[in-house]
Amino acid sequence: MTKREHEALQKEFNKMSEYDAEADVAFKRLQDLNGTEGTGHRWCCAAQNYRDLLSKGKDYTYIYDQYVEANGKRDAMMDLGRTLAELNFWKKKQADRR
């Protein structure tokens, strides 16, 4: 793999922090909504906040979907990262990438 290809791949892996941030925003929104429009609780579980909101007739499926999607993207990147780590991809010297 060339240095340029490696840098492009690394740039994609750096998006994991973006996915974490997206999931965090959706999670906190569900917590806040459940606190004000749901059961009054702010659970530390996105699914529980979502279920509580649904139990009160509040459908914020789109926010829960954002949370699940962002976590799914992050998990997929982590799986790929683990596979690459097993192949010692991340430990290769810069000279090996030329």
ABEGO torsion letter per residue (X at the ends): XBAAAAAAAAAAAAAAAAAAAAAAAAAAAAAAAAAAABAGBBBABAAAAAAAAAAAGBBAAAAAAAAAAAAAAAAAAAAAAAAAAAAGAAABBAAAAX
